[in-house]
Amino acid sequence: MRWIDETIVDGIVKAVGYGAYLACGMARWFDDHVIDGVVNAFKPTFVYLSNRVRQSSTGVVENYGLIMLSGVLLVLTVFFYFVTA
């Protein structure tokens, strides 16, 4: 019984652990090279847009309400356009 535990069961556990280790390494490589690459590719765009939004911050509540109302109307227009089409 001890031989089965040390040879077969431990072998299976070690194989599964090594497979998980390899999968973790592949996931890390994918995150470091693919995901971070895509995020960094869009970084200049978001920096530019955030600077534009920061400049448009006026502190006047009515302006913010007008922008929210415009956004809601745009979403409703697009929604009804595609629902009725």
C-alpha positions, 0 to 999 in steps of 0.5 A, a space after each residue: 500500500 505504501 508503494 502505491 501511495 508513494 509511486 502512483 498517488 504522489 506521481 499524479 499529484 506532482 504531475 498535476 502540480 507541475 501542469 498547474 505551474 506550467 499553466 501559471 507561467 503561460 498565463 503570466 507570459 500572456 498577461 505580460 506580453 499580450 494584455 499589457 501590450 494592448 493596454 499600453 497601445 491605448 495609453 496615449 489615447 486615454 491620456 489625451 482624452 483624460 486631459 481633454 476631460 480635465 480641461 472641460 471640468 467647469 464646476 458648474 452643475 448645470 453643465 454636467 446635467 446638460 452633458 448627462 441629458 445629452 448622453 441619455 438622449 444619445 443612448 436612447 436614440 441609438 437604442 430606438 434606431 436599432 430596435 425599430 430597424 
